[in-house]
Amino acid sequence: METIESYLTRKHQELELLNGCLRTPLPLVPPRSIMEVVRHKFQLTAALKAEHALHDWTATETGWADATVHRSGPFEFRYDYQRADLDVRGPSFYELKEGTSEAIYTSSGMAAISALVLAATRAIGRADILMLPGSYGETQELIEDYAPGLRLVTLQRSPQQALAERSSRARLMSLDSSAPACAFEATLRCMSVAADLVIFDTTCFSGSSGRIRRVLACARRWGVPLVMVRSHNKLDSLGAEYGRLGSVVFVDWKTDVSSADQSRIRGLPQETRNAVRLLGGAALPAHFPPYVGTARYRELTNKRLATILRNSRRARRYFASRLPGLTAELNFEHGLYVTLASRQRLDEAAARQVAAAMSHDLSQAGLPIRHAGSFGFDFAATEWFRNATTDRYSVRIAASDLPTAIWDDLTAAIATWWSAHQHRAAAA
């Protein structure tokens, strides 16, 4: 269990890392509360972005200035026109111990998956894209509504049986940590019989996650091409959402293949670059966190994510015992959040309203919780949640990097509020 004292010491180290990236560091005193941590962190990241804009005032969309290299911390940027030919050099957000990788950076995680999906329809043509039940809803919406060449196949039955069936179409396997843990693990165990390509959304895993290494090892063992997509403003910016940034990373990509099918798949990197250019989805240099890449950054990031995962496990156990029949999904593969169910069927507006009401009431009581449409913060975050497979809405509780005792108090308060709300709703 982490005490409030050790927690504040660790958070002071995070603030020092951010402050050390400023050309003119600000006076910094140790935080005395959780909300001081949150406020100081967002103030420092705002100062970093402001300083970057003031110093790199020549870094417009067009590279018109004499200086040909612009920087953000360890990242270097070269371009004639950012939207079309932005070249990024710098450390990887992943801790890949071996092999090679090629990264294409985009303006968001959805820009990354959108560019890749549209590139696949052009490079590969008609194909089945196999997805786990409960996969990220906007990815499913993108494929169903904007990629007519891809047929979405949700693995509702036994993955082994579904994946073993023969198909004349190319088969793309989408791995998404938003799926229930049991479905993710069952599919990973039997995936070698099916996939021509693995698309792995790593957004909800740490860059050093053992699950990423496991999927990478499986793809290498099967000889299946692997491409990873990611949103970086969640787990990669110390909880400060430094800027909208995404990436498509091609791992161990080879172009010397003999079959026509594999040749089309191997053309994906170039087609993805074209899609990023034509859709205007290139990354913005100002959104690259300047504190990424150091050993200190990795150490602090790993500690905060370990705390988030530990707190999430504690919440799962508590809600399972205290809220029987009022939980939706407690065991997502990523382990970062849980969802609570209502006895009355919710739509999006109702789920958003109840998430906001709970956050307001509990924050007014002095607890570190906010209504926020993301996760990975230094406060608990609530939001509506839609299961795209079942089309049912629930309320998402994202675990946060908090001291154990405070998190346990917050978890108990959430359970009490949710149970009371359900009783009031039933009586109305």
VONUVO-670115 format. One record per residue: residue in one letter; y, z, x of N, C-alpha, C in turn. Coordinates in pm, whole numbers, padded with zeros to 5 digits, always signed. Layout:
<dodrens>
AYZXYZXYZX
...
</dodrens>
This chain:
<dodrens>
M-00120+00000+00084+00000+00000+00000+00125+00000+00088
E+00219-00084+00053+00343-00093+00129+00448-00003+00064
T+00510+00082+00145+00614+00172+00094+00746+00097+00083
I+00839+00154+00009+00971+00093-00005+01042+00087+00130
E+01018+00188+00216+01082+00189+00347+01033+00074+00435
S+00901+00056+00442+00848-00053+00524+00883-00189+00464
Y+00889-00194+00331+00929-00318+00264+01071-00357+00303
L+01165-00263+00296+01304-00293+00328+01320-00330+00475
T+01239-00269+00562+01242-00306+00704+01198-00451+00722
R+01092-00490+00652+01042-00627+00661+01145-00726+00604
K+01206-00688+00494+01307-00776+00434+01429-00790+00525
H+01464-00684+00596+01575-00692+00691+01542-00793+00800
Q+01415-00800+00840+01373-00899+00940+01388-01041+00886
E+01357-01062+00758+01377-01194+00698+01526-01230+00697
L+01610-01134+00661+01754-01159+00658+01807-01189+00799
E+01754-01120+00899+01796-01146+01037+01756-01287+01080
L+01639-01334+01036+01597-01470+01069+01695-01572+01009
L+01733-01553+00884+01829-01643+00821+01965-01635+00890
N+02011-01515+00915+02143-01495+00975+02149-01556+01115
G+02036-01551+01186+02032-01605+01322+02045-01755+01327
C+02026-01822+01214+02042-01969+01210+02187-02011+01193
L+02276-01918+01159+02418-01950+01146+02481-01965+01284
R+02570-02061+01299+02643-02075+01424+02732-01953+01448
T+02782-01897+01341+02859-01773+01348+02794-01671+01257
P+02697-01592+01308+02626-01497+01223+02721-01399+01154
L+02682-01357+01035+02760-01263+00956+02722-01120+00991
P+02813-01024+00970+02775-00883+00986+02661-00850+00890
L+02557-00790+00941+02438-00767+00858+02394-00622+00870
V+02383-00555+00758+02335-00416+00756+02202-00413+00682
P+02115-00319+00713+01985-00311+00644+02004-00294+00494
P+01928-00369+00412+01941-00355+00266+01890-00220+00219
R+01950-00172+00112+01912-00041+00058+01834-00050-00072
S+01820-00171-00128+01749-00186-00254+01694-00328-00263
I+01607-00349-00360+01547-00481-00380+01653-00583-00418
M+01743-00546-00506+01844-00642-00550+01945-00671-00440
E+01964-00580-00346+02045-00612-00228+01975-00717-00143
V+01843-00706-00131+01766-00806-00058+01788-00944-00121
V+01772-00952-00252+01786-01079-00323+01927-01135-00304
R+02027-01052-00326+02165-01099-00315+02198-01146-00174
H+02162-01067-00074+02193-01104+00064+02119-01231+00105
K+01997-01248+00058+01920-01366+00097+01985-01493+00041
F+02024-01490-00085+02086-01609-00143+02226-01633-00087
Q+02296-01526-00051+02427-01543+00012+02412-01608+00149
L+02313-01567+00226+02293-01623+00360+02251-01769+00352
T+02162-01802+00259+02121-01943+00249+02238-02030+00201
A+02323-01975+00115+02443-02050+00075+02535-02072+00195
A+02548-01970+00279+02631-01984+00399+02572-02087+00494
L+02441-02092+00507+02376-02191+00592+02405-02333+00543
K+02393-02352+00412+02417-02486+00357+02565-02524+00370
A+02655-02427+00351+02798-02456+00364+02833-02489+00509
E+02777-02415+00602+02805-02440+00743+02752-02576+00785
H+02633-02612+00734+02576-02743+00763+02669-02853+00714
A+02721-02839+00593+02809-02942+00537+02939-02953+00617
L+02994-02840+00660+03119-02842+00735+03101-02901+00875
H+02989-02866+00940+02967-02912+01077+02924-03058+01080
D+02835-03098+00987+02783-03235+00986+02856-03318+00881
W+02989-03314+00884+03067-03384+00784+03052-03536+00793
T+03003-03586+00907+02980-03731+00918+02846-03774+00860
A+02763-03678+00820+02627-03711+00773+02630-03752+00626
T+02693-03865+00599+02695-03918+00464+02569-04001+00440
E+02558-04055+00322+02441-04136+00288+02423-04253+00386
T+02533-04309+00431+02529-04419+00528+02559-04365+00667
G+02475-04405+00766+02496-04358+00902+02605-04437+00971
W+02730-04409+00937+02842-04488+00986+02900-04434+01116
A+02872-04306+01146+02938-04241+01260+02874-04284+01391
D+02945-04255+01502+02891-04287+01635+02764-04207+01663
A+02762-04081+01622+02643-03999+01646+02528-04053+01562
T+02415-04077+01626+02300-04136+01557+02197-04032+01518
V+02212-03909+01564+02115-03804+01533+02186-03688+01465
H+02135-03649+01348+02184-03530+01280+02071-03428+01276
R+02107-03301+01266+02006-03195+01275+02023-03092+01163
S+01910-03028+01131+01908-02905+01053+01804-02816+01118
G+01849-02721+01201+01754-02640+01276+01669-02728+01367
P+01535-02721+01353+01448-02799+01440+01427-02943+01394
F+01485-02982+01281+01465-03116+01226+01574-03212+01275
E+01532-03332+01309+01624-03439+01348+01614-03553+01247
F+01727-03616+01217+01731-03722+01117+01799-03846+01176
R+01734-03960+01159+01792-04088+01198+01786-04181+01076
Y+01892-04258+01056+01892-04350+00942+02012-04443+00953
D+02000-04557+00888+02115-04642+00861+02166-04615+00720
Y+02066-04595+00628+02099-04565+00489+01991-04471+00439
Q+02029-04345+00412+01930-04240+00389+01826-04277+00284
R+01868-04336+00174+01774-04364+00067+01663-04459+00110
A+01695-04548+00207+01602-04655+00241+01523-04631+00368
D+01581-04561+00467+01511-04558+00596+01525-04424+00668
L+01531-04314+00593+01544-04183+00656+01421-04151+00740
D+01441-04125+00869+01334-04088+00961+01351-03941+00997
V+01249-03861+00971+01256-03716+00993+01159-03679+01104
R+01210-03606+01201+01126-03555+01309+01146-03405+01320
G+01034-03334+01321+01043-03188+01327+00908-03125+01303
P+00904-02993+01293+00776-02923+01277+00713-02949+01141
S+00582-02940+01136+00511-02955+01009+00522-02826+00928
F+00528-02840+00797+00521-02723+00710+00379-02668+00702
Y+00283-02746+00748+00143-02703+00750+00106-02655+00890
E+00006-02569+00895-00048-02525+01023-00183-02595+01043
L-00177-02725+01076-00297-02804+01098-00334-02793+01246
K-00452-02742+01273-00492-02713+01410-00540-02837+01485
E-00584-02939+01412-00638-03057+01478-00611-03179+01391
G-00635-03297+01449-00615-03420+01375-00470-03465+01379
T-00442-03571+01307-00308-03627+01301-00261-03632+01157
S-00131-03634+01138-00076-03644+01003+00054-03722+01007
E+00084-03787+00896+00206-03865+00880+00275-03819+00753
A+00398-03771+00767+00469-03714+00653+00580-03807+00606
I+00587-03823+00473+00699-03892+00408+00768-03789+00321
Y+00895-03759+00350+00967-03655+00278+01043-03713+00159
T+01045-03635+00050+01107-03679-00075+01202-03572-00127
S+01272-03606-00234+01375-03516-00288+01319-03402-00372
S+01189-03402-00400+01127-03293-00475+00976-03314-00473
G+00903-03214-00522+00759-03229-00533+00720-03336-00633
M+00791-03343-00747+00760-03447-00845+00795-03585-00793
A+00899-03596-00710+00929-03725-00648+00816-03767-00556
A+00753-03670-00489+00641-03701-00399+00520-03754-00476
I+00479-03682-00580+00360-03725-00654+00390-03853-00733
S+00513-03870-00781+00548-03991-00855+00541-04113-00765
A+00596-04102-00644+00591-04214-00551+00447-04248-00515
L+00365-04146-00492+00226-04170-00454+00148-04235-00569
V+00166-04186-00691+00094-04242-00806+00133-04388-00828
L+00263-04417-00824+00305-04555-00844+00259-04645-00729
A+00256-04590-00608+00205-04668-00494+00057-04697-00512
A-00017-04601-00569-00162-04621-00590-00187-04731-00692
T-00104-04738-00796-00125-04844-00896-00104-04982-00835
R-00016-04991-00735+00010-05120-00671-00093-05151-00563
A-00126-05050-00482-00217-05074-00370-00362-05086-00415
I-00403-05002-00509-00543-04993-00548-00570-05070-00676
G-00474-05075-00766-00496-05140-00894-00556-05044-00994
R-00643-05093-01079-00702-05010-01184-00799-04910-01122
A-00786-04784-01163-00870-04679-01106-00878-04563-01202
D-00982-04484-01187-00993-04357-01258-00935-04248-01169
I-00855-04160-01228-00807-04044-01154-00866-03921-01220
L-00951-03852-01149-01026-03738-01201-00946-03611-01178
M-00923-03535-01285-00843-03414-01276-00918-03296-01333
L-00888-03179-01280-00949-03056-01329-00880-03013-01459
P-00952-02948-01549-00887-02895-01669-00781-02794-01631
G-00667-02801-01698-00559-02708-01667-00473-02748-01550
S-00489-02870-01498-00406-02916-01388-00259-02922-01430
Y-00171-02931-01332-00027-02926-01355+00014-03026-01464
G+00081-02977-01565+00109-03056-01684+00194-03178-01657
E+00296-03168-01572+00383-03283-01549+00312-03392-01470
T+00215-03356-01386+00136-03458-01319+00053-03536-01420
Q-00008-03465-01514-00085-03534-01619+00006-03622-01703
E+00123-03572-01738+00219-03649-01818+00261-03776-01744
L+00286-03764-01614+00324-03879-01532+00216-03987-01537
I+00092-03948-01517-00018-04046-01513-00038-04110-01649
E-00036-04029-01755-00061-04083-01888+00050-04176-01935
D+00175-04145-01902+00288-04219-01960+00345-04327-01869
Y+00325-04315-01737+00393-04407-01646+00302-04476-01546
A+00173-04457-01556+00080-04523-01465-00032-04587-01545
P-00004-04696-01616-00104-04755-01705-00228-04806-01632
G-00218-04832-01503-00336-04878-01429-00433-04767-01395
L-00389-04642-01413-00475-04528-01382-00525-04465-01512
R-00653-04447-01521-00713-04384-01638-00740-04238-01605
L-00675-04149-01679-00690-04006-01655-00822-03958-01713
V-00904-03898-01629-01034-03843-01671-01033-03694-01638
T-01030-03611-01742-01035-03466-01723-01180-03422-01717
L-01214-03347-01614-01353-03306-01592-01384-03185-01682
Q-01409-03213-01807-01437-03108-01904-01580-03058-01894
R-01670-03148-01860-01811-03109-01855-01845-03056-01716
S-01974-03043-01689-02018-03002-01557-01963-03100-01454
P-01888-03053-01353-01835-03146-01253-01944-03226-01183
Q-02057-03164-01156-02164-03235-01086-02211-03356-01167
Q-02229-03337-01298-02274-03447-01383-02167-03555-01397
A-02044-03514-01420-01936-03612-01439-01909-03691-01312
L-01912-03625-01198-01881-03692-01074-01993-03782-01027
A-02115-03755-01072-02229-03834-01028-02241-03966-01105
E-02171-03978-01217-02180-04101-01296-02118-04218-01221
R-02181-04331-01226-02133-04449-01156-02014-04510-01230
S-01928-04573-01154-01812-04639-01213-01779-04762-01130
S-01737-04869-01196-01698-04990-01125-01554-04980-01075
R-01479-04881-01121-01340-04863-01080-01333-04769-00961
A-01227-04782-00883-01202-04685-00778-01183-04548-00842
R-01221-04443-00769-01213-04308-00825-01127-04222-00732
L-01017-04173-00786-00927-04087-00712-00944-03944-00764
M-00969-03852-00673-00990-03713-00713-00861-03635-00690
S-00808-03576-00795-00687-03494-00785-00727-03347-00784
L-00695-03279-00676-00719-03134-00665-00588-03061-00685
D-00586-02971-00780-00462-02903-00818-00493-02755-00835
S-00421-02671-00763-00450-02528-00766-00407-02461-00895
S-00341-02534-00986-00306-02477-01116-00427-02466-01208
A-00538-02524-01167-00661-02515-01246-00723-02377-01233
P-00807-02338-01328-00881-02211-01314-00965-02213-01187
A-00979-02096-01126-01051-02086-00998-01194-02137-01009
C-01261-02109-01120-01401-02151-01135-01412-02303-01136
A-01319-02373-01201-01323-02519-01206-01293-02580-01071
F-01196-02523-00998-01160-02573-00866-01278-02561-00771
E-01340-02444-00768-01450-02421-00675-01572-02505-00711
A-01603-02516-00839-01719-02595-00881-01701-02742-00844
T-01580-02794-00862-01554-02934-00830-01559-02958-00680
L-01504-02867-00603-01502-02884-00458-01643-02886-00400
R-01733-02812-00462-01870-02806-00410-01946-02937-00428
C-01908-03019-00527-01988-03138-00556-01907-03267-00549
M-01790-03262-00488-01700-03376-00494-01741-03492-00405
S-01825-03469-00308-01858-03573-00210-01927-03693-00273
V-01985-03676-00391-02060-03787-00451-01969-03887-00521
A-01839-03861-00528-01759-03941-00620-01636-04007-00561
A-01562-03939-00476-01424-03976-00452-01409-04089-00350
D-01320-04184-00382-01274-04283-00284-01148-04233-00214
L-01078-04139-00278-00955-04082-00223-00937-03944-00285
V-00891-03849-00204-00858-03714-00253-00707-03696-00245
I-00647-03662-00360-00505-03628-00367-00497-03477-00390
F-00441-03406-00296-00444-03260-00296-00302-03206-00309
D-00270-03145-00422-00140-03082-00443-00146-02941-00384
T-00076-02919-00274-00083-02791-00202+00033-02699-00235
T+00115-02734-00334+00239-02661-00362+00219-02510-00373
C+00111-02468-00434+00091-02326-00461+00010-02255-00353
F-00018-02323-00243-00088-02260-00131+00007-02248-00013
S-00007-02141+00063+00067-02128+00187+00032-02243+00281
G+00125-02283+00365+00098-02388+00462-00013-02355+00558
S-00044-02226+00572-00153-02183+00660-00277-02142+00583
S-00282-02177+00454-00390-02132+00367-00527-02179+00416
G-00624-02090+00405-00761-02126+00436-00817-02229+00339
R-00765-02233+00216-00812-02333+00121-00771-02473+00164
I-00652-02486+00221-00611-02617+00272-00704-02661+00384
R-00735-02569+00475-00827-02603+00584-00965-02638+00531
R-01006-02570+00424-01138-02597+00367-01145-02736+00306
V-01042-02773+00227-01040-02906+00166-01033-03013+00275
L-00953-02989+00378-00942-03085+00488-01076-03102+00558
A-01147-02991+00581-01278-02999+00647-01378-03075+00561
C-01373-03052+00428-01464-03124+00337-01436-03274+00340
A-01307-03312+00334-01273-03454+00335-01319-03520+00465
R-01304-03451+00576-01350-03506+00704-01502-03520+00705
R-01569-03421+00650-01716-03426+00648-01765-03539+00559
W-01698-03565+00449-01739-03671+00357-01690-03810+00402
G-01592-03811+00492-01534-03939+00531-01446-03998+00423
V-01380-03911+00343-01295-03955+00232-01149-03939+00274
P-01065-04041+00254-00922-04028+00287-00858-03914+00207
L-00766-03842+00272-00700-03728+00209-00549-03743+00222
V-00479-03722+00109-00333-03720+00111-00288-03593+00038
M-00194-03522+00098-00145-03396+00042-00002-03414-00008
V+00025-03364-00128+00161-03366-00183+00207-03222-00201
R+00340-03201-00192+00388-03063-00193+00535-03057-00233
S+00567-02950-00305+00706-02909-00325+00733-02796-00227
H+00843-02807-00151+00871-02710-00044+00971-02602-00083
N+01031-02610-00200+01135-02511-00232+01078-02388-00300
K+00946-02373-00300+00884-02256-00362+00834-02159-00255
L+00727-02193-00185+00667-02099-00090+00718-02116+00052
D+00793-02223+00080+00829-02252+00218+00971-02212+00256
S+01042-02141+00169+01182-02110+00199+01212-01961+00184
L+01112-01877+00211+01130-01731+00206+01183-01683+00072
G+01148-01754-00035+01186-01710-00169+01328-01741-00207
A+01398-01825-00128+01540-01851-00155+01566-01988-00215
E+01461-02068-00239+01480-02205-00292+01592-02276-00217
Y+01572-02294-00086+01679-02345+00000+01731-02481-00047
G+01641-02568-00092+01684-02699-00140+01565-02774-00195
R+01592-02872-00280+01484-02951-00339+01426-03042-00233
L+01299-03023-00203+01235-03098-00096+01087-03112-00127
G+01033-03232-00108+00891-03255-00127+00837-03341-00015
S+00706-03359-00012+00648-03444+00092+00515-03502+00046
V+00482-03615+00107+00350-03677+00097+00298-03685+00239
V+00184-03621+00266+00130-03617+00402-00007-03683+00403
F-00020-03788+00483-00146-03858+00501-00215-03801+00624
V-00336-03747+00605-00406-03676+00711-00516-03763+00769
D-00517-03775+00902-00620-03852+00972-00634-03992+00913
W-00521-04058+00888-00524-04187+00820-00560-04297+00919
K-00660-04377+00886-00703-04486+00972-00682-04620+00900
T-00644-04720+00975-00622-04852+00916-00731-04951+00952
D-00819-04918+01049-00923-05012+01091-01048-04992+01006
V-01047-05046+00883-01159-05034+00791-01207-05174+00756
S-01332-05183+00713-01393-05314+00688-01393-05354+00542
S-01419-05260+00450-01433-05298+00310-01297-05325+00246
A-01297-05412+00145-01173-05447+00076-01116-05327+00002
D-01205-05247-00063-01158-05131-00138-01087-05033-00046
Q-01149-05002+00068-01087-04907+00160-00960-04964+00221
S-00957-05096+00240-00836-05158+00295-00719-05139+00200
R-00743-05151+00069-00635-05129-00028-00587-04985-00025
I-00681-04891-00018-00643-04750-00013-00564-04722+00114
R-00603-04783+00225-00535-04757+00352-00393-04813+00352
G-00360-04896+00256-00223-04945+00246-00129-04850+00174
L-00180-04733+00134-00099-04639+00056+00027-04590+00128
P+00022-04556+00258+00145-04506+00321+00262-04602+00308
Q+00240-04731+00336+00350-04826+00327+00397-04844+00184
E+00302-04849+00090+00341-04861-00050+00417-04737-00097
T+00380-04619-00045+00450-04497-00083+00593-04499-00030
R+00611-04544+00094+00748-04557+00146+00831-04652+00059
N+00770-04761+00018+00842-04855-00067+00879-04791-00200
A+00786-04713-00258+00815-04648-00386+00927-04546-00372
V+00927-04468-00262+01035-04372-00239+01168-04445-00228
R+01170-04556-00157+01294-04633-00140+01343-04689-00274
L+01254-04750-00350+01294-04817-00473+01328-04721-00586
L+01265-04603-00584+01294-04503-00686+01411-04413-00646
G+01461-04427-00525+01571-04342-00480+01530-04199-00460
G+01404-04176-00421+01352-04040-00412+01346-03983-00272
A+01425-04038-00178+01421-03988-00040+01476-03846-00032
A+01433-03775+00069+01479-03638+00091+01626-03636+00131
L+01688-03520+00115+01824-03497+00163+01816-03410+00288
P+01876-03453+00401+01870-03373+00524+01920-03229+00505
A+02018-03211+00419+02074-03077+00398+01974-02981+00334
H+01863-03032+00281+01766-02947+00212+01651-02901+00300
F+01654-02934+00429+01549-02888+00520+01587-02750+00572
P+01507-02646+00544+01541-02512+00590+01545-02505+00743
P+01656-02461+00802+01667-02461+00948+01586-02352+01016
Y+01528-02260+00940+01453-02150+00998+01303-02174+01001
V+01260-02294+00961+01117-02326+00957+01067-02358+01097
G+00940-02326+01124+00876-02374+01245+00856-02272+01354
T+00931-02161+01351+00916-02061+01457+00799-01968+01427
A+00752-01901+01530+00643-01804+01512+00688-01689+01422
R+00815-01649+01433+00867-01541+01350+00869-01583+01203
Y+00909-01706+01176+00910-01755+01038+00768-01752+00981
R+00670-01802+01055+00533-01804+01005+00480-01664+00982
E+00512-01572+01072+00466-01434+01056+00523-01373+00928
L+00653-01388+00907+00716-01328+00789+00671-01397+00661
T+00655-01529+00664+00606-01600+00546+00466-01557+00510
N+00379-01545+00608+00241-01503+00581+00237-01362+00523
K+00323-01273+00572+00324-01136+00519+00371-01134+00374
R+00476-01209+00343+00527-01205+00205+00429-01270+00109
L+00361-01377+00150+00264-01440+00061+00141-01352+00044
A+00101-01282+00148-00011-01189+00135+00022-01079+00034
T+00147-01032+00035+00189-00930-00061+00189-00986-00203
I+00240-01108-00220+00241-01170-00353+00098-01182-00408
L+00005-01229-00325-00133-01245-00369-00197-01110-00402
R-00168-01009-00321-00223-00876-00348-00168-00822-00479
N-00038-00837-00501+00021-00790-00627-00035-00867-00747
S-00059-00996-00730-00115-01075-00839-00256-01026-00875
R-00336-00994-00775-00471-00941-00803-00463-00810-00880
R-00370-00723-00842-00354-00596-00913-00312-00620-01058
A-00223-00717-01079-00179-00748-01215-00295-00803-01298
R-00377-00890-01240-00490-00946-01315-00582-00836-01364
R-00615-00746-01277-00705-00636-01317-00641-00549-01425
Y-00512-00521-01410-00444-00433-01506-00433-00499-01643
F-00390-00625-01646-00375-00694-01774-00510-00714-01843
A-00615-00738-01766-00747-00756-01826-00791-00630-01900
S-00755-00512-01846-00798-00387-01909-00701-00341-02018
R-00571-00365-01998-00470-00314-02092-00439-00410-02205
L-00462-00539-02188-00424-00638-02289-00543-00723-02331
P-00650-00662-02378-00765-00743-02420-00727-00835-02536
G-00763-00961-02523-00732-01059-02626-00591-01113-02620
L-00509-01064-02526-00369-01108-02517-00339-01174-02383
T-00443-01218-02314-00423-01292-02190-00473-01435-02210
A-00406-01530-02145-00448-01670-02153-00535-01704-02033
E-00477-01721-01916-00553-01747-01793-00508-01647-01687
L-00603-01571-01634-00572-01473-01531-00617-01518-01392
N-00705-01617-01386-00767-01652-01258-00739-01796-01219
F-00611-01828-01198-00576-01957-01141-00623-01961-00996
E-00656-02081-00948-00705-02092-00811-00601-02044-00711
H-00472-02069-00738-00369-02030-00641-00346-01880-00639
G-00373-01809-00748-00356-01665-00751-00213-01617-00750
L-00117-01701-00786+00024-01662-00777+00080-01609-00908
Y+00023-01649-01020+00074-01601-01148-00038-01593-01250
V-00008-01527-01360-00101-01513-01472-00027-01556-01598
T-00101-01578-01706-00037-01615-01833-00084-01521-01943
L+00010-01484-02029-00016-01395-02141-00014-01474-02271
A-00106-01442-02361-00120-01513-02487-00063-01431-02602
S-00024-01503-02706+00029-01439-02826-00070-01457-02940
R-00074-01360-03030-00160-01373-03148-00105-01480-03243
Q+00028-01501-03238+00089-01608-03316+00101-01730-03225
R+00066-01848-03277+00074-01969-03196+00219-01996-03156
L+00241-02021-03026+00375-02045-02974+00397-02193-02949
D+00523-02237-02967+00564-02366-02915+00651-02340-02793
E+00705-02447-02733+00780-02429-02610+00902-02339-02630
A+00976-02362-02737+01097-02284-02761+01065-02136-02782
A+00959-02107-02858+00923-01968-02884+00875-01899-02757
A+00797-01970-02675+00748-01912-02550+00863-01885-02455
R+00959-01977-02448+01075-01956-02362+01157-01836-02410
Q+01172-01825-02542+01252-01717-02598+01190-01581-02569
V+01059-01570-02584+00996-01440-02561+00994-01406-02412
A+00981-01507-02325+00987-01481-02180+01126-01429-02142
A+01230-01492-02198+01366-01449-02169+01393-01309-02223
A+01343-01279-02343+01365-01147-02402+01298-01038-02322
M+01175-01062-02279+01104-00962-02200+01177-00938-02068
S+01218-01045-02001+01288-01030-01873+01418-00954-01892
H+01492-00985-01998+01619-00917-02023+01597-00768-02046
D+01503-00733-02131+01480-00592-02164+01436-00512-02041
L+01345-00569-01963+01292-00495-01848+01392-00490-01734
S+01471-00596-01715+01572-00591-01610+01683-00493-01646
Q+01715-00482-01777+01813-00383-01821+01766-00242-01793
A+01634-00226-01787+01578-00094-01754+01570-00071-01603
G+01624-00165-01524+01630-00147-01380+01513-00204-01303
L+01428-00284-01369+01312-00339-01301+01343-00478-01245
P+01285-00514-01130+01316-00642-01064+01241-00759-01126
I+01291-00807-01237+01228-00918-01308+01339-01006-01365
R+01316-01138-01363+01416-01232-01413+01345-01345-01488
H+01417-01407-01581+01368-01528-01646+01404-01645-01555
A+01304-01704-01489+01328-01810-01391+01212-01908-01395
G+01246-02037-01389+01144-02141-01405+01075-02180-01276
S+01053-02086-01188+00980-02114-01065+00906-01987-01025
F+00864-01979-00899+00789-01862-00854+00806-01846-00704
G+00756-01735-00649+00768-01709-00506+00893-01635-00468
F+00963-01576-00565+01087-01503-00537+01057-01360-00491
D+01166-01288-00460+01156-01145-00432+01172-01063-00560
F+01163-01126-00673+01159-01059-00803+01052-01128-00887
A+00998-01057-00983+00902-01119-01075+00976-01219-01162
A+00909-01329-01195+00972-01436-01273+00887-01468-01394
T+00951-01479-01510+00882-01515-01633+00931-01651-01682
E+00842-01723-01748+00879-01852-01806+00771-01894-01904
W+00802-01991-01989+00702-02048-02077+00603-02128-01994
F+00484-02145-02048+00379-02218-01976+00298-02298-02077
R+00274-02424-02045+00193-02510-02132+00067-02552-02059
N-00047-02528-02121-00173-02580-02070-00187-02723-02121
A-00173-02821-02029-00172-02961-02071-00306-03006-02126
T-00414-02935-02092-00546-02973-02141-00568-02927-02285
T-00526-02803-02315-00546-02748-02450-00423-02764-02539
D-00308-02797-02479-00180-02808-02549-00141-02676-02615
R-00172-02566-02551-00132-02434-02600-00029-02374-02506
Y+00067-02301-02564+00174-02240-02488+00149-02090-02471
S+00192-02040-02358+00182-01898-02329+00303-01859-02245
V+00303-01738-02193+00413-01690-02109+00358-01662-01970
R+00425-01718-01870+00381-01704-01732+00451-01586-01664
I+00373-01503-01595+00425-01393-01516+00393-01424-01370
A+00496-01456-01291+00476-01488-01151+00491-01362-01068
A+00389-01330-00991+00393-01212-00904+00498-01233-00796
S+00547-01122-00742+00654-01130-00644+00623-01041-00524
D+00706-01057-00421+00692-00978-00299+00767-00847-00318
L+00694-00748-00370+00752-00617-00400+00663-00506-00344
P+00719-00388-00316+00635-00275-00275+00532-00243-00383
T+00418-00195-00341+00305-00176-00433+00340-00089-00552
A+00401+00026-00527+00430+00120-00636+00528+00060-00737
I+00629-00012-00688+00726-00074-00779+00659-00185-00859
W+00574-00264-00794+00504-00370-00866+00412-00311-00974
D+00342-00203-00941+00255-00141-01040+00334-00089-01160
D+00451-00030-01134+00536+00016-01244+00581-00103-01330
L+00616-00212-01266+00659-00330-01339+00545-00389-01421
T+00426-00396-01364+00310-00447-01436+00282-00364-01561
A+00289-00231-01547+00268-00143-01662+00375-00165-01769
A+00499-00185-01725+00608-00207-01820+00591-00340-01894
I+00545-00443-01824+00519-00572-01888+00412-00558-01993
A+00302-00489-01959+00193-00472-02055+00239-00394-02179
T+00318-00290-02157+00369-00211-02269+00461-00295-02357
W+00550-00370-02295+00643-00454-02373+00567-00560-02450
W+00472-00626-02385+00399-00735-02449+00317-00683-02568
S+00252-00570-02550+00173-00513-02659+00262-00475-02776
A+00378-00413-02747+00469-00375-02854+00526-00498-02925
H+00557-00602-02849+00608-00725-02908+00506-00788-03001
Q+00379-00784-02963+00275-00842-03046+00261-00764-03177
H+00276-00632-03171+00269-00552-03291+00387-00580-03382
R+00507-00595-03324+00626-00625-03405+00613-00762-03469
A+00563-00860-03394+00549-00994-03447+00448-00997-03561
A+00340-00918-03547+00238-00917-03652+00290-00851-03779
A+00379-00753-03759+00432-00681-03877+00542-00758-03948
A+00604-00852-03878+00718-00925-03938+00672-01021-04046
</dodrens>
